[in-house]
């Protein structure tokens, strides 16, 4: 483990950005944070989570997949991709870091999504431990330790220093590039911080949240529960929960005729929308209750059934904070678990 004084962190940013694009969570002036490309003088936000997760860097909200040019009966297919830039995401929290492994199971399984794969190969993730978890956090329910985040490099801020530990080979290569400004570190300060963060997590409102009774064995019981009607009654179908979620992976493919060519885009979609999965004969889920049920069944039952018990949620708490009618996955799971 190595460390750097926070007084010299701008030097670290400069050294990383010499060879790679560097992105940091930055305050937007309205009490919220989002990722921005680092420029000299920019400081990293101390907010617990960005409004939108770092998922955007690997699975962007919109992307141009391919273009078509037509000349009579001849169609020219244009590959719009350019070589992805090497980039570094700095300050990713433990919940968002875990979300990448969930997305990997979707986009890196056969058939591999080459767009996603390229971005994953070019991106290096530096995670940052949590020291002030909020009341909406419940990542520990999914086996995530916010005091010891996954990533290519893990980091901790304590007593005016930032500590680094390379976790993967990719992380070790990046850390070598700024090794010259790092000092030897005593791990005791980091261990003390981990202990204190875990104590805070144990006192949060959702500390006892668990998923007993979920998974593939509960498929029919949960699917047929009469509680879905009550739970979904006030849902607006706005899709906010899906757009702030770091693990949602649904998308639509749209073609746009510019008059000169046809551009094909991939765009995020939401299972909460009325036209989601709409086909020639109509939509297989026509009521709001069915759409509502689909979202939470996928997170809590369908996904773990197909991924060795791993849930499709990381307990980041964004849906708790952003849902306009205060409905969220924790509330749904608790209600369905009540006898």
N, C-alpha and C positions, 0 to 999 in steps of 0.2 A: 504494500500500500504506500502511496506517495501523496504529498500535499502541496498546496500553493496558497500563499496569502491572497485574500480577496482583493487587496490593494493592487495586485498584479494580474487580475483576471482579464483585463483588456488585452494584455500581452498574449494571454492564452487564446483569446478570440482571434487576435491577429494571426497567430501562428497556424491555427486551424484553417482560417479562411484564405491563407496563402495558396492552399492546394485544393480546398474543397469549399463548397457553399455551406455556410453555417446558418442555422435557423435557431432562434431563441423564443421562448414565450415572453411577450412584451406587453406591458399595460397599455390599454387603449384610452386611458383618461376617463373612463366611465366605470371604473371599478372592476373591469373584466380584462382578461388577457387572451392573446392569440399569438400564433407563431408568425414571426417576421424574419426576413433575411437580415443578418447582422450587418450593421454599419457602424463606423467608428463613433463612439459616444453612447451607443445603445446599451442599456442595462437589462438584465434578466428580471422578469417579474417574480415576485415572491408569492403570487397567488397559488393556491393549492392546485387548481386545475385550470386549463384553458377552456374557453367556452366550447370550442370545437376541439375534438381530440386530434392527436398527431396522425390519425388514420389517413387524413387527406394526402399525406406525402406518398403513401403507397397505393391508395385507392382513392383518387381525387373525385370530387363531386361531379365534374364533367371532364371528359377527355375525348379527343377526336381520334377515333380508331382507324378510319380509312376514308379515302375520297374516291369518287367515281367520276370520270369524264366520258361523256357519250358523244360520239360522232356518227350519226346514222345508226347502223346496227352494231357498230364497234364500241366496246366499253373498255376504257383504260382504268386499271386499278392502281391507285396511288397509295403507297405506304407512307403515312404521314409521320411515322416515328422518327425521332432523331436520337442519337446516342444519349442515354440518360446521364446527367451530371453526377459526379460524386458529391455527396452532401452529408452533413452531420446534423442530427437533431439533438439539441442540448436541453437538459432539464425535463426530460420525460418522466412522469411519475410511474410508480409501480403498476397501477391499474392499467394505464395505457400501454405500458411495455408488455404486459400479459396479453393485451388485446391483439398484438401483432401475431402471437403464436396461434390464436384462434383464427385470425384471417388467413394465416399460412395454411391451415388445414383445409380451407375452402379453395383458395386460389392456387396453391402449389400441389394440390392433388390432381391426378390425371383426370381430364386433360389440363395441363399446366397453363395458367394464364400468363402469357409471356410479358404483357405490359406490367403486371404486378411483380413478376419475378425479376424483371430488370431493375425496378425501383428498389426492391429489397436488397439486391446484390450491390447496388451503388450507395445505399444508405447505411450510415453507422449511427447507432443510438447510444447516447450518454444519458443515463437515467439519474434522477436526483431523489434522494430519500425524502420522505414526508416527516415533518416535525410538528406540524399543527393540523392533524386530521380534523375534518369538520363533521358535524352531526349527521350529514347525509352519507358519510363513508361506511361501506360495509364490505370492503375487498377481502377481509380476512375470512369471510364465509366461503370464499372460493380458493382458499389456500394461498393467498397472496400476502406477503409480508411487506407493508409499506415502508418499513425501516431498512429493508434490505432488498432493493429493487433489482429485477433482472435487467438485462441489456448487454450491449457490447462492452461498455464501461459503466460501472456504478460509481456514484459520487455522493458525498455527504458534506454539508456545510455546518461547521461547528467552531465557535470561539474565533471567528475572523479568518478561518482557513477553510479551504475546500479540499476534501480528500478524494483520491481516485484509486479505483481498483479495476484492472482489466479482467473481463470475464471470458471473452471469446478471442479467437485469433485475430479477427478483424479489429477488435478493440485494442489488442496489444500493439498492432501495427500503428493505429492512430496515436496511442499513448506514447509510442516511441518518437513520434514527430514533435512532441512538446516535452519530452523527458528532460531536456536541458534546463527547464525553468522550475522543475519540481524538486522538492526536498524529501528526505526520508521522513516517514511518519510513524508515530506511535499509535497503534490501533485502539488504545484504551478510550480515547475521547469518542470515537465512533461507536464503540461498544456501549458506552454509557448512554449515548444518544438513542441507540436502538432500544435499550431497555426503557427509557422514558417514553418513547413513541408507542411502544407496545402497551405501556400502562394507560396511556391516553385512549388507545383503541379499545381497551377493555372496559372503559367507562362510557363509551358512546351509546346512544339510544339503540343502535342496531347491533350491538356487540354480541347479543345472544341469537342473532338471526341465523337460522340454519335451514337446510333444504332436505331434511328428513322426509321421506315419503315421495320424493321426486325421482326423476330418471325414467328409463324405458319401462321399468316394471309398473309404473303408475300411469301408463299411457291412457288406457281406457277409462280408468277411474277419474283422472283429471279432465280428460276430454269431455266426458259426459256429466261433469259436475253442474248442478243447477245454479251454482254461484256465479257463473259467467254472465248471466243476464243482469244480475245486480251490479257486478263489478263494472260492466261496460256501459251501463245506462247513461252515465254523464260524460262519456268519452266524446270529444269533439271530432276525432279523426283528423287532427291537424298535422300529425306526423312529426311534431317537435321531438318526441322521445327518440324516434328513429334517426333523426338528423344530428342529434348531439351524442348518440350512442357510439362508442368506439368499436363495437363489434358487429353492428348491422352491416350486411353486405349485399342487400338486394339492389338490383339496378335494372334499368330499362335500356333498350337500344332504339335510338331515334334517327331517322334519315331526314335531312333538310336539303331541299332543292334551292340552290342559290341563283338559278337561272343560267349558270355556267357549268356547274358541277353539282353532284350530290355528296354531301358530307355526312358521314355516319358518326354519331356520338354515343358514348356510354354515359348515362346519367344516373345518379342515385335515385332509387325509388323507395317506396314505403308500403309495407303490408297493410298500413292503416288507410290507404287511399282507395277510393271506390273503383278505380280502373286498374288496380294492381292485378297482374296476371290475367287481364281481360283477353279473351280469345274470340274467335268468330261467333261462337254460340253464346258468348256472354261471360260473366264472371263466376268462378266456382264458389266464391264466398260473397254473398249478396247483402248480408246484414252487418251492421256495425259490431254486433256481438261476435260474429264469426271471424271478422278481421281482427278484432281485439284478442280473441282466443288464440288465433294463429301466432300473433307476435309473442305472447308469453309461453305458449306451448313449445314454440321453436327454441326459445332460450333455455327453458327449464326441463324439457322432455325430449324433443326431437333431436336437438344437437348432441346432448350427452349420450343418447342412445346410439348415435353413429360415430362418436368420437371418444370411446373408452371412458365415458363418465364425465368428461370435461364439459362444464356448462358454458352457454353462450353469453355469459355476463361476467363482468369483472368487478362489480360493486363500486364503480367510480362515483355514483350518486348524482350524475348529471340529470337523469330523468326525474329524480326526486326534486331537484332544484328548479327544473324548467317546465314541468308539466303544468299547464294553466288550470287544471282541475284537481291537482294534487293526487293523481293516480300514478303508480309506479310499480316496478317489478317486485320490490320488497313488500308493498302492501298486498299485491296480488298473491304472492307466494304465501304470505302469512294467512290470508283469508282462505286460500284453498287448503292450507294445512290444518285449519281449525276443524275440529270434529263437531 
